[in-house]
Every structure is written in C-alpha cells, then in structure tokens.
Amino acid sequence: MAAKKSPEIKPDATFEDALRRLEEIVGLLEGGNVPLEQAMSLYEEGIAVSRLCARKLAKAELVLKKLAKDAEGNLAITDNEE
C-alpha cells in the first residue's frame, strides 16, 4: 500500500491555514496509525510548518509593537523603538 502524499503548506499560506495543517499533522502522529516513513515525513513537515507559524507570529508582534497611542488616545503606527 502506497503512503498517502501529505499536502504541502505554501510559504504564503495564512497563519490560520498553517496552524490547521500543524494540528492535522499532530493528530496523525498522535494516532500512531501511520507507517514509520510517513511519520518521519509528517514530522519534518510539522517542523517546517511550526517555523512558518513562528515567523508569522514574530512579524505580527513587530507590527503590534509599533502601535502607540497618540495624544488623543488613538492608536497609530510609529517607528519609535521605546
């Protein structure tokens, strides 16, 4: 029986899509019903998807750190590092 080819997550995938795929991978691995070779492939993909999620979160964090309140209390994006 040939192993099913797992869908590859694209680098431009949304955070939500990547997280969904990561949850699928974890579920498959926790189920323990995949052959060793497929489990290794899923693990490698999981690491790559996890890193993609981490990069997207770091990018979002940088944007949020740039948000600051102006004199009237409105949020505005600033380039200041305080």
Phi and psi in radians as a Rosetta constraint file:
Dihedral C 1 N 2 CA 2 C 2 CIRCULARHARMONIC -1.346 0.35
Dihedral N 2 CA 2 C 2 N 3 CIRCULARHARMONIC 2.491 0.35
Dihedral C 2 N 3 CA 3 C 3 CIRCULARHARMONIC -1.245 0.35
Dihedral N 3 CA 3 C 3 N 4 CIRCULARHARMONIC 2.456 0.35
Dihedral C 3 N 4 CA 4 C 4 CIRCULARHARMONIC -1.214 0.35
Dihedral N 4 CA 4 C 4 N 5 CIRCULARHARMONIC 2.348 0.35
Dihedral C 4 N 5 CA 5 C 5 CIRCULARHARMONIC -1.306 0.35
Dihedral N 5 CA 5 C 5 N 6 CIRCULARHARMONIC 2.152 0.35
Dihedral C 5 N 6 CA 6 C 6 CIRCULARHARMONIC -1.392 0.35
Dihedral N 6 CA 6 C 6 N 7 CIRCULARHARMONIC 2.548 0.35
Dihedral C 6 N 7 CA 7 C 7 CIRCULARHARMONIC -1.192 0.35
Dihedral N 7 CA 7 C 7 N 8 CIRCULARHARMONIC 2.362 0.35
Dihedral C 7 N 8 CA 8 C 8 CIRCULARHARMONIC -1.499 0.35
Dihedral N 8 CA 8 C 8 N 9 CIRCULARHARMONIC 2.391 0.35
Dihedral C 8 N 9 CA 9 C 9 CIRCULARHARMONIC -1.470 0.35
Dihedral N 9 CA 9 C 9 N 10 CIRCULARHARMONIC 2.369 0.35
Dihedral C 9 N 10 CA 10 C 10 CIRCULARHARMONIC -1.477 0.35
Dihedral N 10 CA 10 C 10 N 11 CIRCULARHARMONIC 2.572 0.35
Dihedral C 10 N 11 CA 11 C 11 CIRCULARHARMONIC -1.038 0.35
Dihedral N 11 CA 11 C 11 N 12 CIRCULARHARMONIC -0.427 0.35
Dihedral C 11 N 12 CA 12 C 12 CIRCULARHARMONIC -1.670 0.35
Dihedral N 12 CA 12 C 12 N 13 CIRCULARHARMONIC 0.224 0.35
Dihedral C 12 N 13 CA 13 C 13 CIRCULARHARMONIC -1.121 0.35
Dihedral N 13 CA 13 C 13 N 14 CIRCULARHARMONIC 2.678 0.35
Dihedral C 13 N 14 CA 14 C 14 CIRCULARHARMONIC -1.241 0.35
Dihedral N 14 CA 14 C 14 N 15 CIRCULARHARMONIC 2.806 0.35
Dihedral C 14 N 15 CA 15 C 15 CIRCULARHARMONIC -1.018 0.35
Dihedral N 15 CA 15 C 15 N 16 CIRCULARHARMONIC -0.731 0.35
Dihedral C 15 N 16 CA 16 C 16 CIRCULARHARMONIC -1.115 0.35
Dihedral N 16 CA 16 C 16 N 17 CIRCULARHARMONIC -0.712 0.35
Dihedral C 16 N 17 CA 17 C 17 CIRCULARHARMONIC -1.129 0.35
Dihedral N 17 CA 17 C 17 N 18 CIRCULARHARMONIC -0.744 0.35
Dihedral C 17 N 18 CA 18 C 18 CIRCULARHARMONIC -1.135 0.35
Dihedral N 18 CA 18 C 18 N 19 CIRCULARHARMONIC -0.747 0.35
Dihedral C 18 N 19 CA 19 C 19 CIRCULARHARMONIC -1.125 0.35
Dihedral N 19 CA 19 C 19 N 20 CIRCULARHARMONIC -0.709 0.35
Dihedral C 19 N 20 CA 20 C 20 CIRCULARHARMONIC -1.046 0.35
Dihedral N 20 CA 20 C 20 N 21 CIRCULARHARMONIC -0.777 0.35
Dihedral C 20 N 21 CA 21 C 21 CIRCULARHARMONIC -1.129 0.35
Dihedral N 21 CA 21 C 21 N 22 CIRCULARHARMONIC -0.701 0.35
Dihedral C 21 N 22 CA 22 C 22 CIRCULARHARMONIC -1.077 0.35
Dihedral N 22 CA 22 C 22 N 23 CIRCULARHARMONIC -0.713 0.35
Dihedral C 22 N 23 CA 23 C 23 CIRCULARHARMONIC -1.112 0.35
Dihedral N 23 CA 23 C 23 N 24 CIRCULARHARMONIC -0.668 0.35
Dihedral C 23 N 24 CA 24 C 24 CIRCULARHARMONIC -1.080 0.35
Dihedral N 24 CA 24 C 24 N 25 CIRCULARHARMONIC -0.784 0.35
Dihedral C 24 N 25 CA 25 C 25 CIRCULARHARMONIC -1.081 0.35
Dihedral N 25 CA 25 C 25 N 26 CIRCULARHARMONIC -0.810 0.35
Dihedral C 25 N 26 CA 26 C 26 CIRCULARHARMONIC -1.052 0.35
Dihedral N 26 CA 26 C 26 N 27 CIRCULARHARMONIC -0.758 0.35
Dihedral C 26 N 27 CA 27 C 27 CIRCULARHARMONIC -1.050 0.35
Dihedral N 27 CA 27 C 27 N 28 CIRCULARHARMONIC -0.766 0.35
Dihedral C 27 N 28 CA 28 C 28 CIRCULARHARMONIC -1.107 0.35
Dihedral N 28 CA 28 C 28 N 29 CIRCULARHARMONIC -0.768 0.35
Dihedral C 28 N 29 CA 29 C 29 CIRCULARHARMONIC -1.200 0.35
Dihedral N 29 CA 29 C 29 N 30 CIRCULARHARMONIC -0.686 0.35
Dihedral C 29 N 30 CA 30 C 30 CIRCULARHARMONIC -1.192 0.35
Dihedral N 30 CA 30 C 30 N 31 CIRCULARHARMONIC -0.521 0.35
Dihedral C 30 N 31 CA 31 C 31 CIRCULARHARMONIC -1.121 0.35
Dihedral N 31 CA 31 C 31 N 32 CIRCULARHARMONIC -0.499 0.35
Dihedral C 31 N 32 CA 32 C 32 CIRCULARHARMONIC 1.223 0.35
Dihedral N 32 CA 32 C 32 N 33 CIRCULARHARMONIC 0.269 0.35
Dihedral C 32 N 33 CA 33 C 33 CIRCULARHARMONIC -1.846 0.35
Dihedral N 33 CA 33 C 33 N 34 CIRCULARHARMONIC 0.427 0.35
Dihedral C 33 N 34 CA 34 C 34 CIRCULARHARMONIC -2.013 0.35
Dihedral N 34 CA 34 C 34 N 35 CIRCULARHARMONIC 2.530 0.35
Dihedral C 34 N 35 CA 35 C 35 CIRCULARHARMONIC -1.089 0.35
Dihedral N 35 CA 35 C 35 N 36 CIRCULARHARMONIC 2.734 0.35
Dihedral C 35 N 36 CA 36 C 36 CIRCULARHARMONIC -0.924 0.35
Dihedral N 36 CA 36 C 36 N 37 CIRCULARHARMONIC -0.805 0.35
Dihedral C 36 N 37 CA 37 C 37 CIRCULARHARMONIC -1.073 0.35
Dihedral N 37 CA 37 C 37 N 38 CIRCULARHARMONIC -0.740 0.35
Dihedral C 37 N 38 CA 38 C 38 CIRCULARHARMONIC -1.199 0.35
Dihedral N 38 CA 38 C 38 N 39 CIRCULARHARMONIC -0.647 0.35
Dihedral C 38 N 39 CA 39 C 39 CIRCULARHARMONIC -1.090 0.35
Dihedral N 39 CA 39 C 39 N 40 CIRCULARHARMONIC -0.707 0.35
Dihedral C 39 N 40 CA 40 C 40 CIRCULARHARMONIC -1.136 0.35
Dihedral N 40 CA 40 C 40 N 41 CIRCULARHARMONIC -0.726 0.35
Dihedral C 40 N 41 CA 41 C 41 CIRCULARHARMONIC -1.121 0.35
Dihedral N 41 CA 41 C 41 N 42 CIRCULARHARMONIC -0.757 0.35
Dihedral C 41 N 42 CA 42 C 42 CIRCULARHARMONIC -1.112 0.35
Dihedral N 42 CA 42 C 42 N 43 CIRCULARHARMONIC -0.694 0.35
Dihedral C 42 N 43 CA 43 C 43 CIRCULARHARMONIC -1.076 0.35
Dihedral N 43 CA 43 C 43 N 44 CIRCULARHARMONIC -0.807 0.35
Dihedral C 43 N 44 CA 44 C 44 CIRCULARHARMONIC -1.069 0.35
Dihedral N 44 CA 44 C 44 N 45 CIRCULARHARMONIC -0.763 0.35
Dihedral C 44 N 45 CA 45 C 45 CIRCULARHARMONIC -1.105 0.35
Dihedral N 45 CA 45 C 45 N 46 CIRCULARHARMONIC -0.705 0.35
Dihedral C 45 N 46 CA 46 C 46 CIRCULARHARMONIC -1.045 0.35
Dihedral N 46 CA 46 C 46 N 47 CIRCULARHARMONIC -0.719 0.35
Dihedral C 46 N 47 CA 47 C 47 CIRCULARHARMONIC -1.087 0.35
Dihedral N 47 CA 47 C 47 N 48 CIRCULARHARMONIC -0.787 0.35
Dihedral C 47 N 48 CA 48 C 48 CIRCULARHARMONIC -1.109 0.35
Dihedral N 48 CA 48 C 48 N 49 CIRCULARHARMONIC -0.756 0.35
Dihedral C 48 N 49 CA 49 C 49 CIRCULARHARMONIC -1.175 0.35
Dihedral N 49 CA 49 C 49 N 50 CIRCULARHARMONIC -0.671 0.35
Dihedral C 49 N 50 CA 50 C 50 CIRCULARHARMONIC -1.064 0.35
Dihedral N 50 CA 50 C 50 N 51 CIRCULARHARMONIC -0.732 0.35
Dihedral C 50 N 51 CA 51 C 51 CIRCULARHARMONIC -1.161 0.35
Dihedral N 51 CA 51 C 51 N 52 CIRCULARHARMONIC -0.660 0.35
Dihedral C 51 N 52 CA 52 C 52 CIRCULARHARMONIC -1.076 0.35
Dihedral N 52 CA 52 C 52 N 53 CIRCULARHARMONIC -0.794 0.35
Dihedral C 52 N 53 CA 53 C 53 CIRCULARHARMONIC -1.053 0.35
Dihedral N 53 CA 53 C 53 N 54 CIRCULARHARMONIC -0.765 0.35
Dihedral C 53 N 54 CA 54 C 54 CIRCULARHARMONIC -1.082 0.35
Dihedral N 54 CA 54 C 54 N 55 CIRCULARHARMONIC -0.725 0.35
Dihedral C 54 N 55 CA 55 C 55 CIRCULARHARMONIC -1.119 0.35
Dihedral N 55 CA 55 C 55 N 56 CIRCULARHARMONIC -0.736 0.35
Dihedral C 55 N 56 CA 56 C 56 CIRCULARHARMONIC -1.157 0.35
Dihedral N 56 CA 56 C 56 N 57 CIRCULARHARMONIC -0.682 0.35
Dihedral C 56 N 57 CA 57 C 57 CIRCULARHARMONIC -1.150 0.35
Dihedral N 57 CA 57 C 57 N 58 CIRCULARHARMONIC -0.724 0.35
Dihedral C 57 N 58 CA 58 C 58 CIRCULARHARMONIC -1.095 0.35
Dihedral N 58 CA 58 C 58 N 59 CIRCULARHARMONIC -0.708 0.35
Dihedral C 58 N 59 CA 59 C 59 CIRCULARHARMONIC -1.124 0.35
Dihedral N 59 CA 59 C 59 N 60 CIRCULARHARMONIC -0.751 0.35
Dihedral C 59 N 60 CA 60 C 60 CIRCULARHARMONIC -1.115 0.35
Dihedral N 60 CA 60 C 60 N 61 CIRCULARHARMONIC -0.677 0.35
Dihedral C 60 N 61 CA 61 C 61 CIRCULARHARMONIC -1.096 0.35
Dihedral N 61 CA 61 C 61 N 62 CIRCULARHARMONIC -0.692 0.35
Dihedral C 61 N 62 CA 62 C 62 CIRCULARHARMONIC -1.076 0.35
Dihedral N 62 CA 62 C 62 N 63 CIRCULARHARMONIC -0.723 0.35
Dihedral C 62 N 63 CA 63 C 63 CIRCULARHARMONIC -1.113 0.35
Dihedral N 63 CA 63 C 63 N 64 CIRCULARHARMONIC -0.775 0.35
Dihedral C 63 N 64 CA 64 C 64 CIRCULARHARMONIC -1.138 0.35
Dihedral N 64 CA 64 C 64 N 65 CIRCULARHARMONIC -0.618 0.35
Dihedral C 64 N 65 CA 65 C 65 CIRCULARHARMONIC -1.141 0.35
Dihedral N 65 CA 65 C 65 N 66 CIRCULARHARMONIC -0.443 0.35
Dihedral C 65 N 66 CA 66 C 66 CIRCULARHARMONIC -1.421 0.35
Dihedral N 66 CA 66 C 66 N 67 CIRCULARHARMONIC -0.228 0.35
Dihedral C 66 N 67 CA 67 C 67 CIRCULARHARMONIC -1.291 0.35
Dihedral N 67 CA 67 C 67 N 68 CIRCULARHARMONIC 2.332 0.35
Dihedral C 67 N 68 CA 68 C 68 CIRCULARHARMONIC -2.528 0.35
Dihedral N 68 CA 68 C 68 N 69 CIRCULARHARMONIC 2.735 0.35
Dihedral C 68 N 69 CA 69 C 69 CIRCULARHARMONIC -1.542 0.35
Dihedral N 69 CA 69 C 69 N 70 CIRCULARHARMONIC 2.417 0.35
Dihedral C 69 N 70 CA 70 C 70 CIRCULARHARMONIC -1.503 0.35
Dihedral N 70 CA 70 C 70 N 71 CIRCULARHARMONIC -3.049 0.35
Dihedral C 70 N 71 CA 71 C 71 CIRCULARHARMONIC -1.023 0.35
Dihedral N 71 CA 71 C 71 N 72 CIRCULARHARMONIC -0.529 0.35
Dihedral C 71 N 72 CA 72 C 72 CIRCULARHARMONIC -1.541 0.35
Dihedral N 72 CA 72 C 72 N 73 CIRCULARHARMONIC -0.003 0.35
Dihedral C 72 N 73 CA 73 C 73 CIRCULARHARMONIC 1.540 0.35
Dihedral N 73 CA 73 C 73 N 74 CIRCULARHARMONIC 0.136 0.35
Dihedral C 73 N 74 CA 74 C 74 CIRCULARHARMONIC -1.486 0.35
Dihedral N 74 CA 74 C 74 N 75 CIRCULARHARMONIC 2.525 0.35
Dihedral C 74 N 75 CA 75 C 75 CIRCULARHARMONIC -1.322 0.35
Dihedral N 75 CA 75 C 75 N 76 CIRCULARHARMONIC 2.405 0.35
Dihedral C 75 N 76 CA 76 C 76 CIRCULARHARMONIC -2.526 0.35
Dihedral N 76 CA 76 C 76 N 77 CIRCULARHARMONIC 2.623 0.35
Dihedral C 76 N 77 CA 77 C 77 CIRCULARHARMONIC -1.468 0.35
Dihedral N 77 CA 77 C 77 N 78 CIRCULARHARMONIC 2.328 0.35
Dihedral C 77 N 78 CA 78 C 78 CIRCULARHARMONIC -2.257 0.35
Dihedral N 78 CA 78 C 78 N 79 CIRCULARHARMONIC 2.744 0.35
Dihedral C 78 N 79 CA 79 C 79 CIRCULARHARMONIC -1.697 0.35
Dihedral N 79 CA 79 C 79 N 80 CIRCULARHARMONIC 0.034 0.35
Dihedral C 79 N 80 CA 80 C 80 CIRCULARHARMONIC -1.264 0.35
Dihedral N 80 CA 80 C 80 N 81 CIRCULARHARMONIC 2.419 0.35
Dihedral C 80 N 81 CA 81 C 81 CIRCULARHARMONIC -1.861 0.35
Dihedral N 81 CA 81 C 81 N 82 CIRCULARHARMONIC 1.718 0.35
